[in-house]
Amino acid sequence: MTRFALRGLLSRKLRTALTAIAIVLGVGMISGTFVLTDSISHAFDRIFTDARKGSDAVISGKSAFDTSSSDASLTPTFDESLLSKVRQQPGVAQAEGSVSTDSAHLIDKNGKVIQFGLGGAPNLGFSIANGKSPFNPLSLVDGTWPGPNQVVIDKETASKKHLETGQDIRVQVEGPVRTLRISGIVQFSSGLTIGGATIAGFDLPTAQRLFAKQGRLDEIAVAAKPTVSDAELVKQIRPILPADAQVRTAAQQVAKDASDTNSFIKFLRSFLLAFGGIALFVGAFVIANSLSITIAQRTRELATLRMLGASRRQVLRSIIIEALALGIMASVVGLFFGLLLAKGLFGLFDLIGFILPNTGLVFLSWTAVIVALLVGILVTLLASLRPAIRATRVPPIAAVREGATLPPARFARLRSVGAALMAVGGVAALAYGIFKHGLGTKQVLFWMGFGTLLMFIGVALFSSRLVRPLARVLGWPATKIGGAAGLLARDNSRRNPQRTASTASALMIGLTLVTLVATLASGVIASFSQAVNDLFTGDYAITAQNNFSPIPIDAADAAAKAPGVTVVGNVRTGEIHVFGKNAFATAVDPGMAQVINMKWQAGSQAVFSELGADGAFVDKDYAKKHNLRLGSRVAVTFPNGSTRQFVIKGVFDPPSGGTPFGPVTISAAAWDAQVPSPENLYSFVKTSGGTTAANQAALEKALKPFPNAKAQTRKKFISSQIGPFKQILNVLYVLLALSVIVSLFGIVNTLVLTVFERTREIGMLRAIGMTRRQVRRMIRHESIITSLIGASIGIALGLLLATLLIVRVDFLVFSFPTTQVLVFFVAAILVGILAAIFPARRAARLNPLEAIAYE
C-alpha cells in the first residue's frame, strides 16, 4: 500500500504541488522567523562582545533598582577620581574611564538630524580615551583618532551622507549644537554593521563637556594582570567602590547589556511565529479541503481496492502515507524557502525604517529545523485525518456504480448543531479571557487563542449553511454581468455548499484577522486624536524629529524666548520605583495649566502650579488601585537611590486615548533635583494669535540651534505621532497577507480539482455551444463568489472580535474602518480573479469530445 500511495501521489503532480504550497508557505514563515531572529541575535551578540573587547571587568553607575530604560539620563554617573583608585589595585593591569550616550545627534549639511529609518535606532556617542587602547572596539578606516573638538564617525554614516575626514560637522547632545572637525572614519574591528544606528566618538574631555558630565564617568573598563582571574579582579575592586557604582566581570556585563535586546528578540520571534502559525492553520483548511475533494473524486478507485481485498485499515494507511509524504516534502522545501523569506523580512523591516544590525543570515539551528519540520508534518497529518477516515467508508460496490459518491458520515445530520455550539463556545472562551478579571497574561492569551481557534473551526463548519443565501446575494452581480456563464457560476458555487464553505474558510480566517487589526487601528487613531483635541489647548507641540526621543531642556527655554510665545509647558519622563514596582513617572512645570486642559476628579488646573517640591497628581485608576486620595503620601524612589515622600494634590480622569502623563506626576523642579541630566519628552507652546505662519517661523528660528527638535501644529503633531504606528500596521498587513496568499492557492486548488471533477460537464457545455470565453468567465465568477463569501464572513467576524476587545480596553473607542473594509472587499474580488486564471484557462482548453468521454 505504501508503494501504491506514493505512486498515486506522483500521478497527481499538479494537485500535489498546489496542496503542498500551503505547507511550504507556513513552514517557510516559521523557518524564516528563526533565521531572522538568530541572525539579529548573532549580530547583537557580536556588538556587545566587541564593545567589551579587552575588558576583564567593567565598573558602571549603579541604579537603586533595575530599570527597563536605556536612557543614560536615568543612570547615575560616578566621580572620575575613582579611576586612579582602580589603577592602584594590585590585580589591575590597565583601566580607562569613559562616558557615553545614545543621543549624540549628527547634523547633516541641510541642518537635519542624521537618522536612518524611523529613528528608533540609537545615536551612539562615547569617549575614546586612547585609540590604541585594548578596550577600543573600533578600527580606523581613514584619518586619525579624535582630539579636542574633534569627532570620528562610523563608515556607514559617512558613506550614506558623503562625509569625509577634515570636514566640519555639527553635533548636538546636551544643549545647543556644536561644530566639530571629523578626524576619522571608523568601523567595528570585526566589520559588523550596526543597522540604523550612528556612531560618534570623541576624546574624553570633549565627550564630558558635550554630554554635560564634567568630572563624571559612566564606566571604567579594567584589564587584569595575567595571573589574576576575573573573579579575583572583581573581588579586589568592589571594596573601593562608592555607593553609586558597581562592578561586574566582562561576561556578566555583556549578558546585562544583551538582556533588553534578548527580550526584544524573544518578542519578535514569538510575534513572527504567530503569523507562521496562522499561515499553517489556514493551510490546514486548504489541505483538508483538497484531500476531501481528491478522495471524493477517487471513490471508484478506492472501491476497487476494497474489492481486490484491501481492508479499511489499509485504505486509511494509504491516505495517511500520502499525507505524510506530502508533509515531509513540503516541510523540507519550506525549510529552505525560509531563507528567502528571512531576506525578505530584513528587506521589509528596512523598507519601513526598522533597520536592524546584520552580519549575514545565520542558518537554522537543529532545534529550529526540528521544530519547523515537525510542525509542518503534524499539521499536514492532522488535516488529513478527516478525509482519510472518510476514505475508509467507501463501499466495495461503488466500484461498479456510475457516479458513485461517498456515503454520509454517521453524525452528518448533527454537523450544523455541533458547529454552531463550537462557534458559540469559542466566543464564550474568548470573552472569558478578555473580560475575566484576575487572569495572568499567559492565561488571558491561552483563553483568547483557544477561543479564537474554536470559533474559527466552528464557523468554518457551520458556514456551509450560509453558502446558499450568501451565494444568491453575492452572485447576483455575476448573473447580470456574466449572463448565462454568471448564472452557472452562481449555481456551481451553491451546488456543493460544504466544499464552497471549506474553500472560503481559508480566506475567511485571513480577512478576520486583517479586519480585526484594521478596526483596532482605527480605534487607536480615533482615540488618540480625540484625546489630543480634548486635552491640548496650546498651539504648537515641540518634539524630537523622530517624535519619541527626549530633547534638551534648553530647546524649550529657547522656544519660550521666541516672539509671540506666551507660555511653554514641558513634560519630562523617566522611571521610578513606587509601591514596590517600577513605573514611568512624569514631571511638569506650571506652564502646563495653560496648554493642557485636564478633567479633574479631585483638584483643579491650579494643581500644576501647586506641586512644588513634594506635590504629585495621579490618574483615577492608579488612585483607586492604591487607595489614594487628596493628602495621601506616596514614597518615590529615584534611580540615584534617593527616596522622597510626595503628597497627592490632584486626581484626574484621563480620556480614552490616553494622556502625556504617567501614573504619577511631580513637578519638574523636584524631578531635576534627582535626575542628573533631565530632558523633555514634549513641550507644548501657546502663542499670541494662535497658529500663524509668523509664529511657526519664530519657533523654527528659535529651535535652529537644536536640530533634533521640531515645532508642529496640533494637526501635524497628531499625524507625526500616529506615523510610526501606521508603519507597524503596514508590517502587520504584509505578514497577514501570507495567510491570504495561502487561501488564494486553496481557491486555485479547489477550482482545479472541480475542473477535473466536472470535465464531462464542461465538455457537454462546450458541445452545446458554450465558447471558451464563456467557460473562463464561468470559472472566474465562481471564484469571485467564493472569495466574497469568505470575505463577508471574515469581515463580520473581525468586527465582532474587535468590538469585544474595544469594550474591554478603556483607552479605545470603536471606529468603523470604512475605507479598509471596502479595500478588503475589492481585494477579495482580486484574489478571486487571480485564483481563477489557471483553472479557467485549463477548463477552456479542454477538447469537447475528449471531455465527454472522460471518466
Residue, then its C-alpha position, 0 to 999 in steps of 0.5 A: m500500500t505504501r508503494f501504491a500511495l506514493r505512486g498515486l501521489l506522483s500521478r497527481k503532480l499538479r494537485t500535489a504541488l498546489t496542496a503542498i504550497a500551503i505547507v511550504l508557505g507556513v513552514g517557510m514563515i516559521s523557518g524564516t522567523f528563526v533565521l531572522t531572529d538568530s541572525i539579529s541575535h548573532a549580530f547583537d551578540r557580536i556588538f556587545t562582545d566587541a564593545r567589551k573587547g579587552s575588558d576583564a571587568v567593567i565598573s558602571g553607575k549603579s541604579a537603586f533598582d533595575t530599570s527597563s530604560s536605556d536612557a543614560s539620563l536615568t543612570p547615575t554617573f560616578d566621580e572620575s577620581l575613582l579611576s586612579k583608585v582602580r589603577q592602584q589595585p594590585g590585580v589591575a593591569q590597565a583601566e580607562g574611564s569613559v562616558s557615553t550616550d545614545s543621543a549624540h545627534l549628527i547634523d547633516k549639511n541641510g541642518k537635519v538630524i542624521q537618522f536612518g529609518l524611523g529613528g528608533a535606532p540609537n545615536l551612539g556617542f562615547s569617549i575614546a580615551n586612547g585609540k590604541s587602547p585594548f578596550n577600543p572596539l573600533s578600527l580606523v578606516d581613514g584619518t586619525w583618532p579624535g582630539p579636542n573638538q574633534v569627532v570620528i564617525d562610523k563608515e556607514t554614516a559617512s558613506k550614506k551622507h558623503l562625509e569625509t575626514g577634515q570636514d566640519i560637522r555639527v553635533q548636538v547632545e546636551g544643549p545647543v549644537r556644536t561644530l566639530r572637525i571629523s578626524g576619522i572614519v571608523q568601523f567595528s574591528s570585526g566589520l559588523t554593521i550596526g543597522g540604523a544606528t550612528i556612531a560618534g566618538f570623541d576624546l574624553p574631555t570633549a565627550q564630558r563637556l558635550f554630554a554635560k558630565q564634567g568630572r563624571l564617568d559612566e564606566i571604567a573598563v579594567a584589564a587584569k594582570p595575567t595571573v589574576s582571574d576575573a573573579e579575583l579582579v572583581k573581588q579586589i575592586r568592589p571594596i573601593l567602590p562608592a555607593d553609586a557604582q558597581v562592578r561586574t566581570a566582562a561576561q556578566q556585563v555583556a549578558k546585562d547589556a544583551s538582556d533588553t535586546n534578548s527580550f526584544i528578540k524573544f518578542l519578535r520571534s514569538f510575534l513572527l511565529a504567530f503569523g507562521g502559525i496562522a499561515l499553517f492553520v489556514g493551510a490546514f483548511v486548504i489541505a483538508n479541503s483538497l484531500s476531501i475533494t481528491i478522495a471524493q473524486r477517487t471513490r471508484e478507485l478506492a472501491t476497487l481496492r476494497m474489492l481486490g481485498a484491501s481492508r479499511r485499515q489499509v485504505l486509511r494507511s494509504i491516505i495517511i502515507e500520502a499525507l505524510a509524504l506530502g508533509i515531509m516534502a513540503s516541510v523540507v522545501g519550506l525549510f529552505f524557502g525560509l531563507l528567502l523569506a528571512k531576506g525578505l523580512f530584513g528587506l521589509f523591516d528596512l523598507i519601513g525604517f526598522i533597520l536592524p544590525n546584520t552580519g549575514l543570515v545565520f542558518l537554522s539551528w537543529t532545534a529550529v529545523i526540528v521544530a519547523l519540520l515537525v510542525g509542518i508534518l503534524v499539521t499536514l497529518l492532522a488535516s488529513l485525518r478527516p478525509a482519510i477516515r472518510a476514505t475508509r467508508v467507501p463501499p466495495i460496490a461503488a466500484v461498479r456504480e456510475g457516479a458513485t459518491l461517498p456515503p454520509a458520515r454517521f453524525a452528518r445530520l448533527r454537523s450544523v448543531g455541533a458547529a454552531l455550539m463550537a462557534v458559540g463556545g469559542v466566543a464564550a472562551l474568548a470573552y472569558g479571557i478578555f473580560k475575566h478579571g484576575l487572569g495572568t497574561k499567559q492565561v488571558l492569551f491561552w483563553m483568547g487563542f483557544g477561543t479564537l481557534l474554536m470559533f474559527i473551526g466552528v464557523a468554518l463548519f457551520s458556514s456551509r449553511l450560509v453558502r446558499p443565501l450568501a451565494r444568491v446575494l453575492g452572485w447576483p452581480a455575476t448573473k447580470i454581468g456574466g449572463a448565462a456563464g454568471l448564472l452557472a457560476r452562481d449555481n456551481s458555487r451553491r451546488n456543493p455548499q460544504r466544499t464552497a464553505s471549506t474553500a472560503s474558510a481559508l480566506m475567511i480566517g485571513l480577512t478576520l484577522v486583517t479586519l480585526v487589526a484594521t478596526l483596532a487601528s482605527g480605534v487607536i487613531a480615533s482615540f488618540s486624536q480625540a484625546v489630543n483635541d480634548l486635552f491640548t489647548g496650546d498651539y504648537a507641540i515641540t518634539a524630537q524629529n523622530n517624535f519619541s526621543p527626549i530633547p534638551i531642556d534648553a530647546a524649550d527655554a529657547a522656544a519660550k524666548a521666541p516672539g509671540v510665545t506666551v507660555v511653554g509647558n514641558v513634560r519630562t519622563g523617566e522611571i521610578h520605583v513606587f509601591g514596590k514596582n517600577a513605573f514611568a513617572t512624569a514631571v511638569d512645570p506650571g506652564m502646563a495649566q495653560v496648554i493642557n486642559m485636564k478633567w479633574q476628579a479631585g483638584s483643579q488646573a491650579v494643581f500644576s502650579e501647586l506641586g512644588a517640591d513634594g506635590a504629585f497628581v495621579d490618574k483615577d485608576y492608579a488612585k483607586k488601585h492604591n487607595l489614594r486620595l487628596g493628602s495621601r503620601v506616596a514614597v518615590t524612589f529615584p534611580n540615584g537611590s534617593t527616596r522622597q515622600f510626595v503628597i497627592k494634590g490632584v486626581f484626574d480622569p484621563p480620556s480614552g486615548g490616553t494622556p502625556f502623563g504617567p501614573v504619577t506626576i511631580s513637578a519638574a523642579a523636584w524631578d531635576a533635583q534627582v535626575p542628573s541630566p533631565e530632558n523633555l519628552y514634549s513641550f507644548v507652546k501657546t502663542s499670541g494669535g494662535t497658529t500663524a505662519a509668523n509664529q511657526a517661523a519664530l519657533e523654527k528660528a528659535l529651535k535652529p540651534f537644536p536640530n533634533a527638535k521640531a515645532q508642529t501644529r496640533k494637526k501635524f503633531i497628531s499625524s507625526q505621532i500616529g506615523p510610526f504606528k501606521q508603519i507597524l500596521n503596514v508590517l502587520y498587513v504584509l505578514l497577514a497577507l501570507s495567510v491570504i496568499v495561502s487561501l488564494f492557492g486553496i481557491v486555485n486548488t479547489l477550482v482545479l480539482t472541480v475542473f477535473e471533477r466536472t470535465r464531462e460537464i464542461g465538455m457537454l457545455r462546450a458541445i452545446g455551444m458554450t465558447r471558451r470565453q464563456v467557460r473562463r468567465m464561468i470559472r472566474h465568477e465562481s471564484i469571485i463568489t467564493s472569495l466574497i463569501g469568505a470575505s463577508i464572513g471574515i469581515a463580520l467576524g473581525l468586527l465582532l472580535a474587535t468590538l469585544l476587545i474595544v469594550r474591554v480596553d478603556f483607552l479605545v473607542f470603536s471606529f468603523p474602518t470604512t475605507q479598509v473594509l471596502v479595500f478588503f472587499v475589492a481585494a477579495i474580488l482580486v484574489g478571486i480573479l487571480a485564483a481563477i486564471f489557471p483553472a479557467r484557462r485549463a477548463a477552456r482548453l479542454n477538447p469537447l469530445e475528449a471531455i465527454a468521454y472522460e471518466 
